[in-house]
């Protein structure tokens, strides 16, 4: 296996432990696109070791995709995503900070209503909530009703704060986490939120939405041997060792291939983050890299946001994982 996968409880190392081995470069989409060492996790770690400030490496910090592919590749178990997010906190613009703080503080200060009898909840995220019919379908497939509810507070404002580098006020985070502590299982659609919930709620049963759907017979019946199944990278890398086994089993059962490299690290569908400060990229080079050498007949996506990158350069059908249940008759 390529590099260790830290437990949710273990203390992570910081940039001072970077030895310069360069293994993170093998999986970094920005390095592959630019071959600019300064835009890589290694470049940021070494710059910090030599006394650089966040403002000195602002372009690198802003351009990171936060895909987290570097973390399972790192033999030193360095918190590379945390390093980048911490640097962003030193770069956040006052207007952005004020806007996000207002958004977070606008959530009710009183505790949320108690969850009904359902012992599981789906944190749907903004992308899925923007498609109500698909969200309804997802909830029904995962049990709905007494088994699972779509949680009103899915932490979308917290995700945006993390991406932008705005510190989350402790009262807001606690209001978000308090009702989740009472649940048997939390299904999380956003990979960055999944990544942080593993730290915020140690011991909780967290399941990414892709894994929750992928274990359903109604979905598996819709998967075909010619499918390229595109794993959502952030949640996968946050729980790498366990999820490698899940996707290996899914491949054996259904015959599909995945956006994994030789080390079984997920190749993200884009090579630029939302803060990208380098030359704009439409994602075509990254998608072509993922498709290179593969003989596939359909693209199956775990995450809605990956659809645009494939649709603009690929003539293959592009479908969402949840939609496969219709193929196999749920």
C-alpha positions as CSV (number, residue, x, y, z in Angstrom):
1,X,0.0,0.0,0.0
2,X,1.2,3.5,-0.9
3,X,1.8,5.4,2.3
4,X,0.1,5.2,5.6
5,X,-3.5,6.4,6.2
6,X,-3.8,8.1,9.6
7,X,-6.6,7.4,12.0
8,X,-9.0,10.1,12.8
9,X,-7.6,10.3,16.3
10,X,-3.8,10.4,15.6
11,X,-1.8,13.6,15.9
12,X,-0.6,14.6,12.5
13,X,2.9,15.9,11.7
14,X,3.5,19.4,10.4
15,X,5.6,20.9,7.6
16,X,8.8,20.7,9.6
17,X,8.8,16.9,9.1
18,X,8.9,17.1,5.3
19,X,12.1,15.4,4.1
20,X,11.7,16.5,0.5
21,X,11.1,12.9,-0.8
22,X,8.8,14.2,-3.5
23,X,6.3,11.3,-3.4
24,X,3.4,13.9,-3.2
25,X,4.4,15.2,-6.6
26,X,3.4,11.9,-8.2
27,X,-0.2,12.5,-7.3
28,X,-0.5,16.3,-7.2
29,X,-2.7,17.6,-10.1
30,X,-1.1,21.1,-10.0
31,X,2.4,19.6,-10.3
32,X,1.4,17.4,-13.2
33,X,-0.2,20.4,-15.0
34,X,2.6,22.9,-14.4
35,X,5.7,21.1,-13.2
36,X,6.1,24.1,-10.9
37,X,7.5,22.8,-7.6
38,X,6.3,25.9,-5.9
39,X,2.7,24.9,-6.6
40,X,3.1,21.5,-4.9
41,X,2.7,20.4,-1.2
42,X,6.4,19.8,-1.2
43,X,7.1,23.4,-2.4
44,X,4.9,24.8,0.3
45,X,6.4,22.7,3.0
46,X,9.9,23.6,2.0
47,X,9.1,27.3,1.7
48,X,7.8,27.3,5.2
49,X,10.9,25.4,6.5
50,X,13.0,28.3,5.1
51,X,10.9,30.9,6.7
52,X,8.4,31.9,4.1
53,X,5.1,33.6,5.1
54,X,1.7,32.8,3.6
55,X,1.8,36.0,1.6
56,X,5.1,34.8,0.0
57,X,3.5,31.7,-1.4
58,X,0.0,33.0,-1.9
59,X,-0.4,31.8,-5.4
60,X,0.5,28.2,-4.4
61,X,-1.8,28.3,-1.4
62,X,-4.7,29.7,-3.4
63,X,-4.4,27.3,-6.3
64,X,-4.4,24.0,-4.3
65,X,-7.4,21.8,-5.2
66,X,-7.6,20.4,-1.7
67,X,-8.0,17.0,-3.3
68,X,-5.9,15.5,-0.5
69,X,-4.2,13.0,-2.8
70,X,-0.9,14.0,-1.3
71,X,-1.8,12.8,2.1
72,X,-1.9,9.0,1.6
73,X,1.2,9.4,-0.6
74,X,3.2,11.1,2.2
75,X,5.4,8.6,4.1
76,X,5.8,11.1,7.0
77,X,2.0,11.4,7.6
78,X,2.1,15.2,7.3
79,X,-1.2,17.1,7.6
80,X,-0.7,18.6,4.1
81,X,-4.3,19.7,3.7
82,X,-4.4,21.2,7.1
83,X,-1.1,23.0,6.3
84,X,-2.7,24.6,3.2
85,X,-6.0,25.5,5.0
86,X,-4.0,27.1,7.8
87,X,-2.1,29.2,5.3
88,X,-5.3,30.3,3.7
89,X,-6.4,31.7,7.1
90,X,-3.6,34.2,6.8
91,X,-4.7,35.3,3.3
92,X,-8.4,35.7,3.7
93,X,-9.8,39.0,2.5
94,X,-11.7,41.2,5.0
95,X,-14.8,41.4,2.8
96,X,-14.9,37.6,2.4
97,X,-14.4,37.1,6.1
98,X,-17.2,39.5,7.0
99,X,-19.6,37.8,4.6
100,X,-18.9,34.3,5.7
101,X,-18.9,35.2,9.4
102,X,-22.3,36.9,8.9
103,X,-23.5,33.7,7.1
104,X,-22.4,31.5,9.9
105,X,-23.7,33.7,12.6
106,X,-27.1,33.9,10.9
107,X,-27.8,30.3,11.8
108,X,-30.2,30.1,14.8
109,X,-28.4,30.5,18.1
110,X,-30.8,28.1,19.8
111,X,-30.3,24.4,19.4
112,X,-31.9,22.8,16.4
113,X,-35.1,20.8,16.7
114,X,-34.5,17.2,17.9
115,X,-34.1,14.7,15.1
116,X,-37.1,12.4,14.6
117,X,-36.9,8.7,15.2
118,X,-34.4,8.2,12.3
119,X,-31.0,7.3,13.7
120,X,-29.1,8.3,10.5
121,X,-28.9,11.6,8.6
122,X,-27.7,12.8,5.2
123,X,-25.7,16.0,5.0
124,X,-26.6,16.8,1.4
125,X,-24.5,19.8,0.6
126,X,-25.2,22.7,-1.7
127,X,-24.7,20.8,-5.0
128,X,-27.2,18.1,-4.2
129,X,-29.7,20.5,-2.6
130,X,-29.7,22.5,-5.8
131,X,-31.3,19.4,-7.5
132,X,-34.4,18.6,-5.2
133,X,-35.6,15.7,-7.2
134,X,-32.3,14.0,-7.2
135,X,-31.9,14.7,-3.5
136,X,-35.3,13.1,-2.9
137,X,-34.2,10.1,-4.9
138,X,-31.0,9.8,-2.9
139,X,-32.9,10.0,0.4
140,X,-35.4,7.3,-0.7
141,X,-32.7,5.0,-1.8
142,X,-30.9,5.3,1.5
143,X,-34.0,4.4,3.5
144,X,-35.8,7.6,4.0
145,X,-38.6,8.1,6.6
146,X,-37.8,6.3,9.8
147,X,-34.4,5.1,8.6
148,X,-32.8,8.3,7.4
149,X,-33.6,12.0,7.2
150,X,-32.1,14.8,5.2
151,X,-30.5,17.0,7.9
152,X,-31.6,20.7,7.8
153,X,-28.1,21.9,8.7
154,X,-25.7,20.3,6.3
155,X,-22.8,22.6,7.2
156,X,-22.6,24.2,3.7
157,X,-21.5,27.5,5.3
158,X,-18.7,25.7,7.3
159,X,-17.4,24.1,4.0
160,X,-17.3,27.5,2.4
161,X,-15.4,28.9,5.4
162,X,-12.9,26.1,5.3
163,X,-12.3,26.7,1.5
164,X,-11.9,30.4,1.9
165,X,-9.7,30.2,5.0
166,X,-12.2,31.8,7.5
167,X,-12.0,30.5,11.0
168,X,-15.3,28.9,12.1
169,X,-16.7,30.4,15.3
170,X,-16.8,27.7,18.0
171,X,-20.5,28.3,18.9
172,X,-21.4,27.8,15.2
173,X,-19.4,24.6,14.9
174,X,-20.9,23.2,18.2
175,X,-24.5,24.0,17.0
176,X,-23.7,22.0,13.9
177,X,-22.1,19.0,15.7
178,X,-24.4,18.7,18.7
179,X,-27.3,16.9,17.0
180,X,-25.0,14.7,14.9
181,X,-23.4,13.2,18.1
182,X,-26.7,11.4,18.8
183,X,-26.8,9.6,15.4
184,X,-25.8,6.0,14.5
185,X,-24.6,7.0,11.1
186,X,-23.9,10.2,9.2
187,X,-23.9,10.2,5.4
188,X,-21.8,13.1,4.0
189,X,-22.0,14.3,0.4
190,X,-19.2,16.9,0.6
191,X,-15.7,15.4,0.7
192,X,-14.1,18.3,2.5
193,X,-16.8,18.2,5.2
194,X,-16.3,14.4,5.5
195,X,-12.5,15.0,5.9
196,X,-13.1,17.4,8.9
197,X,-15.9,15.5,10.5
198,X,-13.5,12.6,11.0
199,X,-11.5,14.9,13.2
200,X,-14.4,16.8,14.8
201,X,-16.4,13.6,15.7
202,X,-13.9,10.9,16.4
203,X,-15.7,7.6,16.8
204,X,-18.8,8.6,14.8
205,X,-19.8,6.3,12.0
206,X,-19.2,8.5,8.9
207,X,-20.0,7.3,5.4
208,X,-19.4,9.3,2.2
209,X,-22.4,9.5,0.0
210,X,-20.6,7.6,-2.8
211,X,-19.9,4.7,-0.5
212,X,-23.5,4.7,1.0
213,X,-25.0,4.5,-2.5
214,X,-22.3,2.1,-3.9
215,X,-23.2,-0.6,-1.3
216,X,-26.9,-0.7,-2.4
217,X,-27.9,-3.6,-4.7
218,X,-30.1,-1.2,-6.7
219,X,-27.1,0.8,-7.6
220,X,-24.7,-2.1,-8.2
221,X,-27.1,-3.7,-10.7
222,X,-26.8,-0.6,-12.8
223,X,-23.0,-0.6,-12.9
224,X,-21.4,-2.2,-16.0
225,X,-18.0,-3.5,-16.9
226,X,-17.4,-0.7,-19.4
227,X,-18.1,2.1,-16.8
228,X,-15.4,4.5,-15.5
229,X,-16.5,5.1,-12.0
230,X,-15.2,8.5,-10.8
231,X,-14.6,8.5,-7.1
232,X,-15.0,11.8,-5.2
233,X,-11.3,12.4,-4.2
234,X,-11.5,14.3,-0.9
235,X,-13.6,11.8,1.1
236,X,-11.7,8.9,-0.4
237,X,-8.3,10.2,0.6
238,X,-9.6,11.1,4.1
239,X,-10.3,7.3,4.7
240,X,-7.9,5.8,2.3
241,X,-7.0,2.4,3.7
242,X,-10.6,1.4,4.5
243,X,-12.1,2.8,1.2
244,X,-9.5,1.1,-1.0
245,X,-11.0,-2.2,0.2
246,X,-14.6,-0.9,-0.6
247,X,-13.7,0.0,-4.1
248,X,-11.7,-3.1,-4.7
249,X,-14.7,-5.2,-3.8
250,X,-17.0,-3.0,-6.0
251,X,-14.6,-3.5,-8.9
252,X,-14.6,-7.3,-8.4
253,X,-18.4,-7.4,-8.1
254,X,-19.3,-5.1,-11.0
255,X,-16.2,-5.0,-13.3
256,X,-16.0,-1.2,-13.6
257,X,-12.8,0.7,-13.5
258,X,-12.0,3.8,-11.4
259,X,-10.1,7.1,-11.6
260,X,-7.2,5.5,-9.6
261,X,-3.5,5.6,-10.4
262,X,-1.2,2.6,-9.9
263,X,-1.0,3.3,-6.2
264,X,-4.8,3.4,-6.1
265,X,-4.9,7.1,-5.2
266,X,-7.9,8.9,-6.8
267,X,-7.0,11.3,-9.6
268,X,-9.3,14.4,-9.1
269,X,-11.3,15.5,-12.1
270,X,-9.9,19.0,-12.1
271,X,-6.4,20.5,-11.8
272,X,-7.3,23.8,-10.3
273,X,-9.1,24.8,-7.1
274,X,-11.7,27.4,-6.7
275,X,-9.0,29.9,-5.7
276,X,-6.8,29.2,-8.7
277,X,-4.5,32.1,-9.3
278,X,-2.5,30.5,-12.2
279,X,-3.5,30.4,-15.8
280,X,-7.2,29.2,-16.0
281,X,-7.7,25.5,-16.8
282,X,-11.0,24.1,-18.2
283,X,-10.1,20.7,-16.8
284,X,-9.6,19.1,-20.2
285,X,-6.0,18.1,-19.6
286,X,-6.9,16.4,-16.3
287,X,-9.8,14.5,-17.8
288,X,-7.8,13.4,-20.7
289,X,-5.2,12.1,-18.3
290,X,-7.9,10.1,-16.4
291,X,-9.2,8.7,-19.7
292,X,-5.8,7.9,-21.3
293,X,-5.5,4.3,-22.2
294,X,-8.9,3.3,-20.9
295,X,-11.6,1.6,-23.0
296,X,-14.8,2.8,-21.4
297,X,-18.4,3.3,-22.6
298,X,-19.8,5.5,-19.8
299,X,-18.7,7.9,-17.0
300,X,-20.3,7.3,-13.6
301,X,-19.8,10.1,-11.1
302,X,-20.1,10.1,-7.4
303,X,-20.1,13.9,-7.1
304,X,-22.2,16.3,-9.2
305,X,-19.4,18.9,-9.5
306,X,-17.2,16.5,-11.6
307,X,-19.8,16.4,-14.4
308,X,-18.8,19.6,-16.2
309,X,-15.2,18.6,-16.6
310,X,-16.1,15.4,-18.4
311,X,-19.1,16.7,-20.4
312,X,-17.1,19.5,-22.1
313,X,-14.6,17.2,-23.7
314,X,-16.1,13.7,-23.6
315,X,-18.7,12.2,-26.0
316,X,-19.4,9.4,-23.6
317,X,-22.6,9.4,-21.5
318,X,-22.0,11.0,-18.1
319,X,-24.4,9.9,-15.4
320,X,-24.7,10.3,-11.7
321,X,-24.3,7.3,-9.4
322,X,-27.8,7.7,-8.0
323,X,-29.3,7.5,-11.4
324,X,-28.1,4.0,-11.9
325,X,-30.9,2.7,-9.7
326,X,-33.3,3.4,-12.5
327,X,-31.2,1.2,-14.8
328,X,-31.4,-1.8,-12.4
329,X,-34.9,-1.2,-11.2
330,X,-34.8,-0.2,-7.6
